[in-house]
Amino acid sequence: VLSASRGIKSIESFSAPTIGHPKPATRASWRRSTPLIFALFACSRAAIGDGEGASPPPKTPLRFKVGDRISANTSAGWQLGTVVALHYREPDWPEDRKSAPYQIELDEGDMIYAPEDSPELVRAEDQIPWHKKQQRAMATANVAQIYPAKAKHPDLFQPDNVDSWFVPALREALSEWQYTGDPKKIDIAKIPGLRLEAPGVVSFECLQPEFCDKLLEEAKHYSDTGMPQRAPNSMNNYGVVLNEIGLRPSFQRMLDGYMAGMAGLFFGEDDARPATLDGKPADLENWGGATVSDHHTFIVRYRPDEDRH
């Protein structure tokens, strides 16, 4: 997942119920900073609830009090934090809007609020989901530092080798963008295999088959070592989070040197996006492609006896 991280204080998904945010998403408000999947919003620290202007407590007592350690279900997954205010309100909320039961400071420093006092959104710290416990185990084991020395393909862990991952024609198409940083300088005619698969959906030739084979072999090799693993995302239980086994520097180079350009071209500012592809309206929108700066890179494993949902 490519995501824009500059200035972000909280994250809101358009799908599953997650922690809420100060204002509803509008086309004008989210286009400037949205990554390819999530809408990102700033939650001002100046608006930390301190009881002033709070609405009367509900009849049903809240499950947590200020200072309690909790796990919050954000659209970035379950994250640990601390309750810092009850019956929280934003200064510009209308009087008839219900207060949020909790304002929460995540361990990563972001301020969010929970729109409901529900176990689906907020749980006690000791009730953290299993995949988050696995993530902690990986951090404690210092996997990202230890595993590269045990890797099957050590060259994958060297960011200087990233250029060799890409097909030559794509490298050529991106060469001027890599020099100027301007997505409009990308030569669309040279992007290999570029196709409009559906309105707003494009495909193109990108990675060398040899690299893909190596990456799959590396993921299997890591699984075979017995080192800690966790669910790649909230929908899949099996696979490998590549960032957490020491590959983050290489994939950051991939993002900065290649995918950021493609994101800026197809999902960035209005003057960069092509209006048509294959002679058809492209229907591409500004999903914040010009500001992508971070990534959650993983491989998902599917087998007939796993993740059958």
C-alpha positions as CSV (number, residue, x, y, z in Angstrom):
1,V,0.0,0.0,0.0
2,L,1.4,3.4,-0.9
3,S,0.5,6.1,1.5
4,A,1.2,9.7,2.1
5,S,2.6,10.4,5.6
6,R,3.5,14.1,5.6
7,G,1.4,15.9,8.2
8,I,-0.9,13.0,9.0
9,K,-2.3,12.8,12.4
10,S,-5.1,10.2,11.9
11,I,-6.4,7.8,9.3
12,E,-10.0,7.0,8.3
13,S,-11.1,4.1,6.1
14,F,-14.0,4.4,3.6
15,S,-15.0,0.8,4.3
16,A,-14.9,-1.1,7.7
17,P,-15.9,0.8,10.8
18,T,-12.8,2.4,12.4
19,I,-11.8,5.3,14.6
20,G,-13.4,8.6,13.7
21,H,-12.0,12.0,12.8
22,P,-12.9,15.6,13.1
23,K,-14.7,16.2,9.8
24,P,-16.4,14.1,7.2
25,A,-14.5,13.4,4.1
26,T,-15.4,15.7,1.2
27,R,-13.9,15.6,-2.3
28,A,-12.2,18.9,-1.7
29,S,-10.7,18.0,1.7
30,W,-9.2,14.6,0.9
31,R,-7.8,15.0,-2.6
32,R,-4.8,16.9,-1.5
33,S,-3.4,14.3,0.9
34,T,-5.1,11.0,0.3
35,P,-3.1,7.9,-0.4
36,L,-4.3,5.3,-2.9
37,I,-6.5,3.6,-0.3
38,F,-7.1,5.7,2.8
39,A,-8.2,9.2,3.4
40,L,-5.9,11.0,5.7
41,F,-6.8,13.8,8.0
42,A,-5.0,16.1,10.5
43,C,-6.3,16.0,14.1
44,S,-5.2,19.1,15.9
45,R,-3.4,18.7,19.2
46,A,-4.9,22.0,20.1
47,A,-8.3,20.3,20.2
48,I,-7.4,17.8,22.9
49,G,-10.5,17.3,25.1
50,D,-10.1,18.7,28.6
51,G,-13.7,18.5,29.6
52,E,-14.6,22.1,28.5
53,G,-17.6,22.1,26.3
54,A,-18.2,18.4,26.8
55,S,-21.7,17.1,26.7
56,P,-23.3,15.4,29.7
57,P,-22.1,11.8,30.3
58,P,-24.4,9.1,28.8
59,K,-26.5,7.0,31.1
60,T,-24.4,3.9,30.3
61,P,-20.9,4.3,32.0
62,L,-18.0,4.2,29.7
63,R,-15.8,1.1,29.9
64,F,-12.5,3.0,30.2
65,K,-11.3,6.1,32.1
66,V,-8.6,8.7,31.4
67,G,-5.2,7.1,31.6
68,D,-6.3,3.6,30.7
69,R,-4.2,1.7,28.2
70,I,-6.2,0.5,25.2
71,S,-5.9,-0.9,21.7
72,A,-7.7,1.1,19.0
73,N,-9.0,-0.2,15.7
74,T,-7.8,2.4,13.2
75,S,-7.8,1.9,9.4
76,A,-4.1,1.3,9.8
77,G,-5.0,-1.7,12.0
78,W,-5.1,-2.2,15.7
79,Q,-2.8,0.3,17.5
80,L,-1.9,0.8,21.1
81,G,-2.6,4.0,22.9
82,T,-3.9,5.8,26.0
83,V,-7.2,7.4,26.7
84,V,-6.6,11.1,27.3
85,A,-10.2,12.5,27.4
86,L,-13.8,11.4,27.8
87,H,-16.9,12.7,26.0
88,Y,-14.6,14.5,23.5
89,R,-15.9,17.2,21.2
90,E,-14.3,19.2,18.4
91,P,-14.8,23.0,18.8
92,D,-16.8,23.2,15.5
93,W,-19.1,20.3,16.1
94,P,-22.8,21.3,16.1
95,E,-24.6,21.1,19.4
96,D,-26.8,18.2,18.3
97,R,-23.8,16.1,17.4
98,K,-23.1,13.3,19.9
99,S,-19.8,13.5,21.8
100,A,-17.1,10.9,21.1
101,P,-16.7,8.6,24.1
102,Y,-12.9,8.7,24.0
103,Q,-10.0,10.8,22.7
104,I,-6.9,8.6,22.4
105,E,-3.2,9.3,22.0
106,L,-1.6,6.5,20.1
107,D,1.8,5.3,21.1
108,E,3.0,6.6,17.7
109,G,2.0,10.1,18.8
110,D,-1.2,10.6,16.7
111,M,-4.4,12.0,18.3
112,I,-7.6,10.2,17.4
113,Y,-11.1,9.7,18.8
114,A,-13.5,6.8,19.0
115,P,-17.1,7.6,17.8
116,E,-18.5,4.7,19.8
117,D,-17.7,2.8,23.0
118,S,-17.6,-0.5,21.2
119,P,-15.2,-3.5,21.5
120,E,-15.1,-3.4,17.7
121,L,-13.3,0.0,18.0
122,V,-11.6,0.1,21.4
123,R,-10.4,-2.8,23.6
124,A,-8.3,-3.2,26.7
125,E,-4.5,-3.4,26.0
126,D,-4.4,-7.0,27.0
127,Q,-7.1,-7.9,24.4
128,I,-4.9,-6.8,21.5
129,P,-5.5,-9.1,18.5
130,W,-3.1,-12.0,17.9
131,H,-1.5,-10.5,14.8
132,K,-0.5,-7.4,16.8
133,K,1.1,-9.6,19.4
134,Q,3.0,-11.3,16.6
135,Q,4.1,-7.9,15.4
136,R,5.5,-7.1,18.9
137,A,7.3,-10.4,18.9
138,M,9.0,-9.5,15.6
139,A,10.1,-6.1,16.9
140,T,11.4,-7.7,20.2
141,A,13.3,-10.3,18.2
142,N,14.9,-7.6,16.1
143,V,14.1,-9.6,12.9
144,A,14.9,-6.8,10.5
145,Q,18.5,-6.7,11.8
146,I,19.0,-10.4,12.2
147,Y,17.4,-12.0,9.1
148,P,19.4,-10.4,6.2
149,A,22.5,-12.4,7.3
150,K,20.4,-15.5,6.9
151,A,18.7,-14.5,3.6
152,K,18.6,-16.8,0.6
153,H,19.1,-13.8,-1.8
154,P,21.2,-11.2,0.1
155,D,21.2,-9.0,-3.0
156,L,17.5,-8.2,-2.4
157,F,18.5,-6.4,0.8
158,Q,20.9,-4.0,-1.0
159,P,19.0,-0.8,-2.1
160,D,21.6,-0.1,-4.8
161,N,20.3,-3.2,-6.7
162,V,16.8,-1.9,-7.0
163,D,17.3,-0.6,-10.5
164,S,17.9,-4.1,-11.8
165,W,14.4,-5.1,-10.5
166,F,12.6,-3.1,-13.2
167,V,12.2,-3.8,-16.9
168,P,14.5,-1.5,-19.0
169,A,11.7,0.1,-20.9
170,L,10.1,1.4,-17.7
171,R,13.4,2.7,-16.5
172,E,13.8,4.6,-19.7
173,A,10.3,6.1,-19.5
174,L,10.9,7.4,-16.0
175,S,14.4,8.7,-16.6
176,E,13.6,12.4,-17.0
177,W,11.2,12.3,-14.0
178,Q,14.0,10.8,-11.9
179,Y,16.1,13.8,-12.8
180,T,13.4,16.6,-12.5
181,G,10.9,15.1,-10.1
182,D,8.1,16.3,-12.4
183,P,5.5,13.5,-13.3
184,K,4.6,15.4,-16.4
185,K,8.1,14.6,-17.7
186,I,7.3,10.9,-17.8
187,D,7.1,9.6,-21.3
188,I,3.7,7.8,-21.4
189,A,4.4,6.5,-24.8
190,K,7.4,4.6,-23.6
191,I,5.7,2.9,-20.6
192,P,5.7,-0.8,-21.6
193,G,2.4,-2.6,-21.9
194,L,0.4,0.4,-20.6
195,R,-3.3,-0.5,-20.7
196,L,-6.5,1.0,-19.3
197,E,-8.1,-2.1,-17.7
198,A,-11.2,-0.2,-16.4
199,P,-12.0,3.4,-15.7
200,G,-9.4,4.6,-13.2
201,V,-7.4,1.4,-13.4
202,V,-4.2,1.0,-15.3
203,S,-1.6,-1.8,-15.8
204,F,1.9,-1.8,-17.2
205,E,5.0,-4.0,-17.3
206,C,7.1,-3.3,-14.3
207,L,9.2,-5.9,-12.6
208,Q,11.7,-8.4,-14.1
209,P,10.6,-12.1,-13.8
210,E,13.9,-13.0,-12.2
211,F,13.3,-10.5,-9.4
212,C,9.8,-11.9,-8.8
213,D,11.1,-15.4,-8.6
214,K,13.7,-14.3,-6.1
215,L,11.2,-12.5,-3.9
216,L,8.9,-15.4,-3.7
217,E,11.8,-17.7,-2.9
218,E,12.9,-15.3,-0.2
219,A,9.4,-15.2,1.4
220,K,9.3,-19.0,1.5
221,H,12.8,-19.1,2.9
222,Y,11.9,-16.7,5.7
223,S,8.8,-18.8,6.6
224,D,10.9,-22.0,6.7
225,T,13.4,-20.4,9.2
226,G,10.7,-20.5,12.0
227,M,11.3,-16.8,12.8
228,P,8.3,-14.7,14.0
229,Q,5.6,-13.9,11.5
230,R,2.4,-11.9,11.6
231,A,-0.6,-11.4,9.5
232,P,0.2,-9.1,6.5
233,N,-3.0,-7.1,6.9
234,S,-6.4,-7.3,8.5
235,M,-7.9,-9.5,5.8
236,N,-5.1,-12.1,5.3
237,N,-3.5,-14.2,8.0
238,Y,-0.7,-15.8,6.0
239,G,2.2,-14.3,4.2
240,V,5.3,-12.1,5.0
241,V,5.5,-8.4,5.8
242,L,8.7,-7.7,3.8
243,N,9.4,-4.4,5.6
244,E,9.8,-6.3,8.8
245,I,12.4,-8.8,7.7
246,G,14.9,-6.2,6.6
247,L,13.6,-5.2,3.1
248,R,12.2,-1.8,4.0
249,P,15.3,0.1,2.7
250,S,15.1,-1.6,-0.6
251,F,11.4,-1.0,-1.0
252,Q,11.8,2.6,0.1
253,R,14.2,3.0,-2.8
254,M,11.7,1.4,-5.1
255,L,9.0,3.8,-4.0
256,D,11.2,6.9,-4.2
257,G,12.8,6.0,-7.5
258,Y,9.9,4.5,-9.4
259,M,6.5,4.0,-7.9
260,A,6.2,7.6,-6.6
261,G,6.6,8.8,-10.2
262,M,3.8,6.5,-11.5
263,A,1.6,7.4,-8.6
264,G,2.1,11.1,-9.4
265,L,1.4,10.6,-13.1
266,F,-1.8,8.5,-12.8
267,F,-3.2,9.6,-9.4
268,G,-1.6,13.0,-8.7
269,E,-2.3,16.6,-9.7
270,D,-4.8,17.5,-12.4
271,D,-2.2,18.8,-14.8
272,A,-0.2,15.6,-14.6
273,R,-2.9,13.0,-15.2
274,P,-3.6,11.8,-18.7
275,A,-7.2,12.5,-19.8
276,T,-7.3,9.5,-22.1
277,L,-5.6,6.1,-22.5
278,D,-6.1,3.6,-25.3
279,G,-8.3,6.3,-26.9
280,K,-10.8,6.1,-24.0
281,P,-11.5,8.5,-21.1
282,A,-9.1,7.4,-18.3
283,D,-11.3,8.7,-15.5
284,L,-8.2,9.0,-13.3
285,E,-8.6,11.0,-10.1
286,N,-6.2,12.7,-7.6
287,W,-5.8,10.2,-4.9
288,G,-2.7,12.0,-3.4
289,G,-0.3,10.2,-5.8
290,A,1.9,13.3,-5.8
291,T,2.6,13.0,-2.1
292,V,3.2,9.3,-1.5
293,S,6.1,8.8,0.9
294,D,5.7,5.6,2.9
295,H,4.7,2.0,2.3
296,H,3.4,-1.2,3.8
297,T,5.0,-3.9,1.6
298,F,4.0,-7.5,2.0
299,I,3.3,-10.8,0.3
300,V,0.0,-12.7,0.9
301,R,0.0,-16.5,0.8
302,Y,-3.1,-18.4,-0.3
303,R,-3.7,-22.2,0.1
304,P,-6.9,-24.3,-0.1
305,D,-6.7,-24.9,3.6
306,E,-6.0,-21.3,4.7
307,D,-7.9,-18.0,4.7
308,R,-11.0,-19.7,3.1
309,H,-13.2,-16.7,3.9
